[in-house]
Amino acid sequence: MRIPATCVRDAPLYAKLTGSAGLVTATKLTLVKGGAKVEVSARPQDLPHGAFGRLVRDKIDPLWGARDVDPDGYQTLMDQVAELRERGEGTEAEALLANHFDPHSAANRVARAVYDKSAREFPDQPMFGTFDYLGELAENNPDFAFLGDDEDDDADGADASPTAATDAAAIAEAVKQVPPEPEPTPTNVAPLRPIEAPAAAQPASAPEPAAASQPKGNTPMQFTVDKGPLLSALKRAVAMVGKKTTMPILECVLLDVSDTALTISATDLAMDVQVKLPIGLGAQPGRLAVPGSALATAVDAMPDGAQLSLEAVDAKAEGCRLRILCGKTRFHLPTYLAEDFPAFAQPAGAELVVQVSALKQAIDRVSWAMCSDETKPNLMGMFLHARPEGLRVVACTTNVMSRTDLIVASGAPEFAATFSGTEGPPGILIPNVSVAALRRLLDAVGDETEARLTVGSRRVDLDLFPYRFGTTLSAAPFIGYERTIDFALGQTKQRMTVTRADFLATVRRVRAMAGDKNRALALSITAEGVRVETAERTATDATDIIEAPTGYGGGSLDIGFASGLFVPAIEALNATRLSCELGDPATPTFWRAEQEEDVAVAEHLVVVMPYRLTARTGA
């Protein structure tokens, strides 16, 4: 049994319990249960997981710090206690001890006395014989009725339960009331400007109780699963694992086996994903961390359609390995301690329900316009604008913007209320890499599935059963895009309409000859049609013409667009005919479906800044 250092703060005791010999002899304790004394004899490795750690922490080793951290202060305290006792003021002495150490003074007196007595008799091994001395202390001190020695056990043998003498579960019952260790601090939460959600934005149901602390170290584990589902789940998880990291544990996936399900977890500290798989009956629960890429490679190498058996080998030893069995084939992979795997933050915040198909469409409409310039962190991501009537999804660079509406099945008013009173557009900014990872994960989920989003001040979590995805949010405030649109719309003067298929095909042909994606395309727009050509006259150029009425009433307009932005903008608009609001060659252009008359409320709007054309020379 591996005893974590957090449970045993005294170094000699920790070394004694975890040394090569270990504490292998049975420990006898007399517990007072129901008014009767019950003798319990069990080895630490026989106890329920975590029971012995709590017993050591709370009955033997509470708060040693004074002697080591402040020896002078400790000595002064001991002198005060001795002086009080010499005057016969034992109660005041005990109160002084209790005030300077743990409030549970009885446990502190046990620990202090055990340490002092063993230190006098065994100076090289201060904690040797600890359990024997506990019995001696209990003999003459009624405060320690929960402990006893062997002589007391013999004297009260008639009251002791013979069956309980070897019942390790009695230890767990005795320490059951001890508060569990605190939840580990989540490592996948980044600081963000504080945004407090009002009471109305909280879920109506009562919060779930905090989960019990996870067992320490790797535990015995065995399960059987088909290759296909396991490989698919591993690929989804491994895609989230950090490729270049100085922390080996971040290259791992965590395998957590229950009686009927396997949970695969992966994280890079900014994003995390969990996948649940059903497994065969008879699985042995356990958990361990294993290198994700190596595990995926090993599973992929097995025959298609095969059934695999995975088990932990020597789980209690330092050299624990994961064995993968398939027929006569055996693979072994190294493992890491499950307790070293980063803890995930629990979802908290306003809840939204969105159809997966709608979420996919929204990401596809705007993700191409996300900024990749690291000098502009407030543009690097996909912005979810919180509105009572639904979400508005926005992405933009300094030259292009894409905005679309996302219909929310429920939770929109609560989400909007969460961000009331904030500066700038109310909402959250999901980083670029998180948007790309989420979009890949959505491909594995049915379009009719409902995605449940839990949006907090620092992160957003999506429940996409059997997947769960979480990511930290960008702390940079998004730009006031609505004011930009309103101002630019006031400068537009004309409108033109084109058939999307013909217009897109023409633009693609000319761009193919333009070569460099940064080269500009020049459009000459009239009421009778549109002429598209490469902006720079070089040895290689192209020209194409669309002869169809455009409805443009401003005579003729020459305007340029960067080909690398203009083509994706037209591709993102999914409509039979497109309508565009135009001004002069330096004014932003507004593209949308023809049937959407009002630009301000268009379901999908793309704004493209023109490219400054220079004088063209040549043939």
VEXPA-370680 format. One line per 5 residues: number of its first residue (from 1); for each residue x, y, z of C-alpha. Coordinates in pm, 1 decimal. Example, Ala and Ser with C-alpha at 12.3 -4.5 7.8 and 13.67 -1.06 7.14 Angstrom:
1	1230.0,-450.0,780.0; 1367.0,-106.0,714.0
END
This chain:
1	0.0,0.0,0.0; 140.2,339.4,-96.5; 89.5,600.1,175.4; 92.4,956.5,36.4; 319.3,1207.0,203.5
6	23.4,1437.5,257.2; -117.0,1187.6,507.6; 205.7,1150.4,710.0; 381.4,1477.1,780.2; 655.0,1332.2,1003.1
11	951.9,1221.9,792.0; 1075.0,935.5,1019.7; 724.5,790.5,1041.4; 677.4,816.8,667.0; 1012.8,644.8,605.4
16	922.5,368.8,850.5; 584.4,296.7,693.2; 704.1,308.5,330.7; 1049.5,152.7,370.7; 1165.6,-171.6,216.1
21	1028.4,-377.1,507.0; 718.1,-172.0,548.2; 459.8,-209.3,821.7; 350.0,-565.3,751.0; 261.8,-689.0,1099.3
26	-95.4,-676.7,1216.0; -197.6,-370.5,1412.0; -425.2,-425.4,1713.0; -651.5,-145.3,1825.4; -945.0,-147.8,2064.3
31	-1234.1,59.8,1941.3; -1532.3,167.8,2149.9; -1840.0,90.7,1942.4; -2191.1,91.7,2080.9; -2061.8,108.0,2436.8
36	-1855.9,-209.4,2396.9; -1488.1,-248.1,2326.7; -1413.5,-418.0,1996.7; -1067.8,-539.1,1909.3; -962.1,-489.9,1549.2
41	-654.4,-650.4,1401.4; -559.5,-571.1,1042.3; -259.8,-491.6,828.1; -255.8,-156.7,649.3; -270.1,-324.9,310.4
46	-589.5,-503.1,419.8; -774.2,-183.8,508.6; -1022.3,-15.7,273.0; -842.5,230.6,50.8; -764.5,554.4,228.2
51	-878.3,434.9,574.6; -527.5,378.0,704.8; -409.7,712.2,566.6; -685.1,894.2,755.1; -610.2,693.9,1069.3
56	-242.8,792.2,1056.3; -322.7,1153.8,974.4; -583.9,1214.3,1242.4; -483.3,983.8,1529.7; -104.1,995.3,1513.0
61	32.2,1281.7,1310.7; -157.2,1611.4,1338.8; 28.9,1940.6,1289.6; 388.2,1880.5,1390.0; 498.6,2216.2,1253.3
66	591.7,2405.9,1569.7; 898.6,2200.3,1654.9; 1041.4,2211.8,1301.7; 933.6,2552.4,1175.9; 973.7,2759.8,1494.0
71	1193.2,2570.8,1743.5; 1239.0,2875.2,1969.4; 868.1,2940.4,1980.9; 802.1,2573.5,2046.8; 1047.8,2569.7,2339.0
76	891.4,2882.5,2485.3; 550.3,2720.4,2462.3; 673.6,2403.4,2631.7; 826.2,2608.9,2914.5; 494.1,2781.6,2970.2
81	312.9,2448.9,2975.2; 566.2,2300.5,3224.3; 532.3,2602.1,3453.1; 155.4,2571.2,3456.2; 174.2,2202.0,3533.6
86	419.5,2259.8,3820.7; 162.8,2492.3,3975.7; -99.4,2221.9,3933.4; -282.7,2406.1,3659.1; -304.3,2113.8,3417.8
91	-627.6,2230.0,3255.0; -476.0,2564.8,3161.2; -170.5,2385.0,3024.4; -384.4,2165.0,2803.4; -581.4,2469.1,2684.2
96	-256.1,2642.6,2593.2; -149.4,2341.5,2388.4; -486.7,2324.6,2216.9; -475.2,2694.4,2123.6; -131.2,2665.0,1966.2
101	-189.4,2340.5,1780.6; -486.3,2162.9,1628.9; -824.6,2225.4,1797.0; -853.8,1849.9,1851.4; -622.4,1863.5,2153.3
106	-662.6,1497.5,2243.3; -512.4,1387.0,1915.4; -231.7,1636.6,1956.3; -145.5,1508.3,2303.0; -130.3,1156.8,2164.1
111	99.7,1263.9,1884.3; 324.7,1472.6,2105.9; 358.1,1207.9,2374.1; 421.9,930.6,2124.2; 690.5,1133.3,1954.6
116	863.4,1232.6,2282.4; 856.7,881.1,2431.5; 981.6,709.6,2117.1; 1246.2,977.5,2065.0; 1388.1,910.0,2413.0
121	1404.2,532.8,2376.2; 1480.9,509.0,2004.7; 1670.1,825.2,1903.5; 1762.6,684.0,1561.9; 1404.8,576.8,1485.4
126	1180.3,824.8,1669.0; 852.2,671.6,1557.5; 939.5,305.1,1617.1; 676.2,130.2,1825.2; 415.6,398.2,1774.4
131	112.3,174.8,1796.2; 233.5,7.8,2117.3; 270.5,345.1,2289.3; -78.0,448.4,2189.0; -209.3,165.2,2402.3
136	-3.0,276.8,2702.0; -134.2,630.3,2672.2; -491.1,507.9,2661.3; -447.5,300.0,2976.0; -431.4,596.7,3214.7
141	-610.0,868.5,3018.0; -989.0,856.6,2972.2; -964.2,1107.9,2686.7; -822.2,831.8,2469.6; -1095.9,571.2,2516.8
146	-1086.7,497.4,2146.8; -744.8,331.2,2189.6; -628.6,37.5,2398.2; -331.6,-195.9,2454.1; -300.1,-569.9,2451.4
151	-347.3,-602.8,2830.7; -678.7,-417.8,2816.3; -782.0,-637.3,2529.0; -721.7,-947.8,2739.5; -907.8,-806.2,3036.0
156	-1207.2,-719.1,2824.8; -1195.1,-1024.5,2607.3; -1547.4,-1119.4,2699.7; -1678.7,-797.3,2547.4; -1470.1,-811.8,2236.5
161	-1617.4,-953.4,1921.5; -1411.1,-1248.2,1786.3; -1544.3,-1189.5,1440.4; -1444.1,-825.5,1448.6; -1090.6,-919.8,1545.6
166	-1005.0,-975.8,1182.9; -1261.8,-744.9,1029.0; -1070.7,-470.9,849.7; -1396.2,-290.8,771.2; -1424.2,-190.8,1136.8
171	-1128.3,43.1,1086.9; -1310.6,211.5,803.6; -1618.1,249.1,1024.7; -1407.2,399.8,1301.3; -1253.6,663.4,1076.8
176	-1561.3,713.1,862.9; -1652.2,1038.8,1032.8; -1309.2,1189.2,966.3; -1344.0,1464.0,701.9; -1199.1,1348.6,367.5
181	-905.1,1518.8,210.0; -997.2,1837.1,21.0; -1062.4,1819.4,-350.7; -747.8,1881.2,-556.8; -727.1,2228.8,-704.0
186	-825.1,2214.2,-1072.5; -531.0,2277.2,-1300.1; -730.6,2360.3,-1610.9; -873.3,2694.1,-1495.0; -709.7,3019.7,-1603.3
191	-760.7,3359.6,-1436.1; -1023.1,3582.7,-1594.9; -1194.2,3906.4,-1518.3; -1450.1,3834.8,-1244.2; -1803.3,3784.5,-1372.7
196	-2051.5,3687.8,-1103.7; -2364.1,3505.5,-1212.1; -2690.0,3610.6,-1042.3; -2901.2,3356.0,-860.3; -3137.9,3323.9,-1155.3
201	-2855.2,3198.8,-1373.4; -2786.3,2900.6,-1146.8; -2937.1,2556.5,-1215.5; -3262.5,2493.5,-1035.8; -3154.6,2154.9,-901.8
206	-2953.0,2127.3,-584.3; -2577.1,2103.4,-637.1; -2427.8,1758.5,-626.3; -2217.8,1674.7,-321.3; -1843.2,1701.9,-363.9
211	-1691.1,1384.6,-496.5; -1479.2,1179.2,-260.8; -1108.2,1219.4,-301.1; -961.6,986.5,-558.3; -747.1,698.4,-436.7
216	-376.3,756.8,-433.8; -144.1,577.2,-675.2; -226.5,320.4,-940.1; -474.0,49.1,-845.3; -531.8,-302.1,-981.1
221	-730.7,-275.9,-1303.1; -856.9,-519.6,-1566.5; -1119.4,-489.4,-1838.7; -1216.2,-622.9,-2180.1; -1327.5,-406.8,-2472.5
226	-1359.1,-420.6,-2852.0; -1078.4,-264.0,-3053.0; -1292.6,-37.5,-3271.8; -1466.0,174.5,-3003.9; -1150.1,188.8,-2791.8
231	-933.2,308.8,-3081.0; -1188.9,571.9,-3182.9; -1211.9,705.1,-2827.3; -833.4,707.0,-2788.3; -786.3,907.4,-3107.8
236	-1033.0,1169.4,-2984.2; -852.1,1191.0,-2650.8; -496.0,1180.2,-2787.5; -577.1,1471.6,-3019.5; -610.5,1677.5,-2701.5
241	-277.2,1568.7,-2552.2; 8.7,1818.1,-2561.9; 262.3,1735.7,-2833.1; 549.0,1944.8,-2696.9; 550.0,1958.0,-2319.6
246	805.1,1936.1,-2041.7; 551.9,1752.4,-1821.6; 539.2,1381.3,-1912.6; 203.9,1339.9,-1738.5; 43.9,1570.2,-1998.2
251	139.3,1319.5,-2268.9; -76.6,1061.6,-2092.1; -440.5,965.8,-2092.7; -607.7,861.7,-1768.7; -789.2,526.8,-1774.4
256	-1057.3,507.7,-1504.3; -1246.2,177.7,-1491.8; -1571.4,120.3,-1306.0; -1781.6,-196.6,-1305.5; -1942.1,-127.5,-1643.2
261	-1765.7,168.9,-1804.9; -1422.6,298.3,-1901.5; -1355.4,673.3,-1885.6; -1062.2,804.6,-2090.9; -943.1,1153.7,-1994.4
266	-683.8,1379.2,-2157.6; -580.1,1740.7,-2109.9; -319.5,2000.2,-2204.3; -421.3,2217.2,-1904.0; -608.1,2461.3,-2130.7
271	-849.9,2202.9,-2275.7; -968.6,1866.5,-2152.2; -1182.8,1585.8,-2288.5; -1341.5,1276.2,-2138.4; -1481.9,979.3,-2329.8
276	-1696.1,705.2,-2174.5; -1709.5,353.6,-2317.6; -1910.4,48.7,-2210.9; -1689.7,-249.8,-2124.5; -1743.2,-619.1,-2066.2
281	-1882.1,-757.5,-1743.1; -1643.1,-867.7,-1473.1; -1410.2,-567.5,-1500.1; -1188.6,-488.4,-1202.9; -1217.1,-118.4,-1115.2
286	-897.5,85.0,-1107.9; -723.1,384.2,-1257.2; -383.1,465.4,-1405.0; -218.4,706.7,-1649.6; -49.4,577.0,-1963.0
291	120.0,755.0,-2258.3; -164.7,830.6,-2498.1; 12.9,806.7,-2833.9; 181.8,478.5,-2739.3; -148.9,328.4,-2625.3
296	-327.6,435.5,-2944.3; -45.5,288.4,-3155.1; -59.0,-40.6,-2965.0; -436.7,-70.3,-3000.0; -420.8,22.8,-3368.8
301	-168.9,-256.6,-3429.7; -414.3,-522.5,-3308.5; -631.7,-708.8,-3563.7; -952.5,-536.6,-3670.3; -1258.7,-660.1,-3485.8
306	-1049.4,-811.5,-3207.9; -1141.8,-806.0,-2842.1; -868.0,-667.2,-2619.6; -794.8,-728.1,-2254.3; -609.9,-454.5,-2064.8
311	-478.6,-504.6,-1713.7; -237.7,-339.3,-1470.2; 66.5,-552.3,-1388.7; 225.7,-504.8,-1043.6; -10.0,-216.3,-972.6
316	114.4,-178.1,-614.8; 479.9,-158.1,-717.8; 675.0,136.3,-853.1; 725.3,-38.0,-1187.5; 357.3,-78.4,-1269.1
321	290.0,-146.6,-1638.2; -18.5,-178.9,-1856.2; -50.4,-513.9,-2032.1; -257.2,-539.2,-2353.4; -360.1,-893.3,-2450.1
326	-507.5,-1011.7,-2779.8; -472.4,-1381.6,-2854.4; -101.5,-1460.3,-2832.9; -1.9,-1095.6,-2869.2; 112.6,-910.4,-2559.2
331	212.0,-545.8,-2533.3; 343.9,-374.1,-2220.6; 340.1,3.3,-2171.1; 483.8,215.7,-1887.7; 242.8,395.9,-1656.7
336	237.7,704.2,-1437.6; 65.0,761.9,-1105.6; -301.3,841.3,-1150.6; -282.2,1093.6,-866.5; -32.6,1299.9,-1070.7
341	-282.6,1346.5,-1353.3; -424.9,1702.8,-1352.3; -756.8,1747.1,-1175.6; -1046.8,1871.6,-1388.0; -1263.0,2163.9,-1281.1
346	-1627.0,2084.2,-1214.5; -1877.4,2257.3,-1446.8; -2030.9,2567.7,-1289.4; -2227.6,2860.5,-1426.5; -2522.9,2927.5,-1655.4
351	-2653.8,2631.7,-1856.4; -2746.6,2640.4,-2225.5; -2891.5,2369.9,-2448.8; -2795.8,2383.3,-2817.7; -2856.9,2143.1,-3105.0
356	-2528.6,1991.4,-3225.4; -2619.0,2053.7,-3590.2; -2675.1,2424.8,-3517.4; -2347.7,2448.8,-3326.0; -2157.0,2286.7,-3614.0
361	-2311.6,2528.5,-3862.4; -2225.0,2830.7,-3649.1; -1861.4,2723.3,-3611.1; -1827.4,2656.0,-3984.9; -1970.4,2997.3,-4067.2
366	-1727.8,3197.6,-3853.5; -1415.5,2989.6,-3777.2; -1246.4,3079.1,-4107.8; -1250.2,3445.7,-3998.3; -1077.6,3395.8,-3661.1
371	-762.6,3603.0,-3617.3; -426.6,3424.1,-3584.0; -220.0,3732.9,-3503.6; -87.7,3688.4,-3147.6; -48.8,4064.6,-3111.7
376	-431.0,4090.4,-3114.3; -545.7,3853.5,-2835.6; -891.0,4011.0,-2822.3; -959.3,3879.1,-3174.9; -804.4,3532.6,-3141.0
381	-1112.4,3321.2,-3098.4; -1484.7,3278.3,-3147.1; -1702.6,3520.3,-2952.5; -2039.8,3408.5,-2811.9; -2249.4,3722.1,-2771.8
386	-2503.4,3672.2,-2491.6; -2849.7,3796.5,-2587.0; -3187.0,3709.5,-2426.7; -3328.5,3595.7,-2761.4; -3030.5,3367.7,-2838.5
391	-2658.5,3358.7,-2904.8; -2478.3,3557.0,-3172.8; -2146.7,3401.5,-3280.0; -1877.4,3635.9,-3415.4; -1520.1,3604.3,-3543.4
396	-1310.8,3869.2,-3713.4; -970.2,3997.5,-3812.9; -880.8,4353.8,-3905.6; -1000.6,4291.5,-4264.0; -1296.3,4053.8,-4242.9
401	-1580.7,3966.2,-4005.4; -1833.1,3682.6,-3995.8; -2142.0,3697.7,-3775.4; -2418.7,3440.4,-3740.0; -2707.1,3364.5,-3505.6
406	-2720.1,3045.6,-3300.0; -3060.3,2923.2,-3188.8; -3060.1,2809.8,-2824.1; -3316.9,2557.3,-2701.7; -3303.4,2688.5,-2343.9
411	-3097.1,2899.8,-2107.7; -3036.9,3210.8,-2322.9; -3196.2,3464.6,-2082.2; -2997.8,3326.5,-1787.6; -2677.0,3336.5,-1989.9
416	-2740.6,3698.1,-2090.2; -2816.2,3794.4,-1729.3; -2479.9,3653.2,-1624.4; -2296.8,3922.0,-1823.7; -2520.1,4219.9,-1753.6
421	-2322.5,4530.9,-1664.7; -1993.5,4419.1,-1821.5; -1784.3,4641.8,-2044.6; -1805.0,4577.1,-2416.2; -2027.1,4313.8,-2575.6
426	-2151.4,4069.9,-2308.5; -2028.3,3717.0,-2371.7; -1728.5,3483.9,-2379.6; -1430.3,3445.1,-2612.5; -1332.1,3082.9,-2688.3
431	-968.8,3056.3,-2807.8; -883.4,2945.3,-3163.7; -731.4,2610.1,-3069.3; -1030.7,2523.8,-2852.8; -1273.6,2600.9,-3135.4
436	-1080.7,2373.3,-3372.6; -1069.5,2089.7,-3116.0; -1440.9,2124.7,-3041.8; -1530.0,2115.7,-3410.7; -1337.7,1789.3,-3457.2
441	-1515.8,1639.7,-3159.2; -1858.8,1740.6,-3289.5; -1798.7,1524.9,-3597.4; -1819.7,1219.3,-3370.0; -2160.7,1324.6,-3231.2
446	-2496.7,1287.5,-3404.2; -2653.6,1605.1,-3542.4; -2970.5,1548.0,-3340.5; -2779.1,1535.2,-3010.9; -2833.8,1819.5,-2767.0
451	-2514.8,1986.3,-2644.9; -2537.7,2113.8,-2287.4; -2307.2,2408.6,-2225.6; -2214.8,2520.9,-1875.6; -2066.1,2868.9,-1904.8
456	-1871.0,3011.1,-1613.1; -1646.4,3310.9,-1566.2; -1328.1,3117.3,-1644.6; -1425.3,2820.1,-1860.3; -1699.0,2655.6,-2059.0
461	-1791.3,2286.6,-2044.2; -1991.3,2093.8,-2302.7; -2168.4,1766.8,-2227.9; -2185.1,1571.4,-2554.1; -2253.2,1222.4,-2420.8
466	-2047.3,1005.9,-2434.7; -1800.4,1296.0,-2465.6; -1734.1,1584.5,-2229.6; -1526.7,1880.8,-2344.9; -1400.0,2173.9,-2141.6
471	-1178.8,2470.8,-2215.0; -1055.5,2784.4,-2046.4; -1174.8,3116.8,-2186.5; -972.7,3407.1,-2316.1; -943.4,3692.9,-2068.0
476	-920.0,3959.5,-2340.6; -1242.1,4159.3,-2399.2; -1386.3,4133.5,-2749.8; -1414.9,4443.0,-2968.4; -1737.9,4642.4,-2997.6
481	-1823.5,4492.9,-3336.1; -2181.4,4622.6,-3340.2; -2068.8,4986.2,-3339.2; -1831.4,4909.4,-3627.8; -2113.9,4758.5,-3834.6
486	-2353.0,5044.3,-3763.1; -2094.8,5308.0,-3859.9; -1987.2,5132.4,-4182.1; -2347.4,5070.4,-4292.4; -2406.2,5443.7,-4291.3
491	-2148.7,5481.6,-4569.0; -2298.3,5226.6,-4809.8; -2487.6,5365.6,-5109.2; -2564.3,5084.6,-5353.6; -2659.6,4717.8,-5360.7
496	-2581.9,4441.3,-5605.4; -2699.9,4079.1,-5625.4; -2527.9,3781.6,-5787.8; -2586.4,3408.9,-5823.5; -2353.7,3250.0,-5570.2
501	-2254.3,2943.2,-5773.0; -2157.0,3142.0,-6086.4; -1987.9,3419.8,-5891.5; -1786.5,3177.7,-5674.0; -1674.4,2969.8,-5973.0
506	-1554.7,3283.8,-6152.9; -1363.3,3412.6,-5852.5; -1197.9,3072.5,-5796.8; -1078.0,3051.1,-6157.8; -915.8,3392.9,-6144.5
511	-762.4,3325.4,-5806.6; -607.4,3002.8,-5935.9; -401.9,3206.4,-6179.8; -324.6,3474.1,-5923.5; -105.3,3221.5,-5735.9
516	-14.9,3391.5,-5411.8; -315.2,3397.7,-5178.8; -225.8,3752.4,-5075.8; -256.8,3883.7,-5428.1; -561.0,4099.3,-5488.8
521	-859.1,4046.9,-5715.3; -1008.9,4348.0,-5895.8; -1386.2,4359.8,-5952.6; -1546.6,4596.2,-6201.5; -1919.3,4612.6,-6117.5
526	-2190.2,4745.6,-6345.8; -2563.1,4689.7,-6380.6; -2502.0,4436.9,-6663.5; -2245.1,4216.2,-6491.1; -1916.3,4178.5,-6303.1
531	-1565.5,4161.1,-6444.8; -1313.3,3975.4,-6225.1; -938.5,3990.6,-6289.8; -602.5,3979.5,-6115.1; -517.9,4319.9,-5973.5
536	-150.4,4321.5,-6073.0; -58.6,4302.7,-6439.8; 227.6,4054.1,-6461.8; 340.5,3784.9,-6700.7; 68.0,3565.6,-6550.1
541	-280.4,3709.6,-6507.9; -645.1,3615.3,-6558.7; -977.1,3777.8,-6646.2; -1333.9,3641.2,-6636.6; -1672.9,3804.9,-6683.6
546	-2020.2,3731.4,-6545.8; -2283.6,3857.8,-6782.5; -2595.6,3879.6,-6567.1; -2796.1,4170.2,-6424.1; -2667.9,4278.7,-6081.8
551	-2911.7,4554.4,-5996.3; -2622.6,4792.1,-5928.4; -2738.2,5149.6,-5995.8; -2421.6,5346.1,-5935.9; -2277.8,5330.8,-6288.3
556	-1945.0,5154.6,-6260.6; -1734.3,5065.6,-5954.2; -1378.2,4929.3,-5944.2; -1302.4,4763.7,-5611.1; -1036.3,4520.3,-5495.1
561	-1028.5,4233.8,-5243.2; -745.1,4020.6,-5102.5; -798.2,3680.6,-5264.6; -705.2,3489.1,-4949.3; -994.9,3649.4,-4759.8
566	-1251.9,3710.1,-5030.0; -1283.5,3351.1,-5155.6; -1339.7,3196.0,-4805.8; -1593.0,3471.4,-4733.6; -1805.8,3379.8,-5035.8
571	-1762.2,3007.0,-4964.3; -1895.5,3052.1,-4610.1; -2222.6,3204.3,-4734.0; -2465.9,2922.7,-4809.7; -2740.9,3075.1,-5024.0
576	-2858.9,3055.4,-5384.7; -2820.1,3427.6,-5444.7; -2606.4,3678.2,-5256.1; -2670.9,4043.1,-5186.7; -2394.9,4297.6,-5118.8
581	-2410.1,4650.3,-4978.1; -2141.6,4871.7,-5137.1; -2004.2,5219.0,-5092.2; -1684.5,5360.1,-5239.4; -1363.8,5151.1,-5302.7
586	-1248.3,5212.5,-4943.5; -1578.2,5131.8,-4765.4; -1652.5,4789.5,-4606.2; -1881.3,4561.6,-4805.9; -2166.0,4360.9,-4647.7
591	-2249.3,4017.8,-4792.1; -2552.7,3804.8,-4701.4; -2835.0,3595.2,-4849.8; -3054.3,3791.7,-5092.0; -3375.4,3724.1,-4900.0
596	-3240.3,3897.4,-4588.9; -3327.7,4260.1,-4650.4; -3218.0,4407.8,-4316.9; -2843.9,4382.5,-4270.5; -2862.8,4448.9,-3895.6
601	-3070.8,4135.4,-3827.1; -2932.3,3908.6,-4100.0; -2891.6,3548.0,-3981.1; -2546.7,3529.1,-4141.6; -2351.2,3840.3,-4230.9
606	-1998.5,3866.6,-4373.6; -1814.0,4199.4,-4377.7; -1510.1,4230.4,-4606.3; -1276.7,4529.1,-4619.1; -1166.4,4633.3,-4972.5
611	-808.0,4608.1,-5093.4; -644.2,4929.6,-5213.6; -588.5,4899.7,-5587.3; -285.3,5056.3,-5753.0; -255.2,5173.1,-6110.2
616	-241.6,4867.8,-6336.6; 5.4,4858.4,-6622.4; 68.8,4609.8,-6895.8; -125.9,4459.2,-7185.5
END
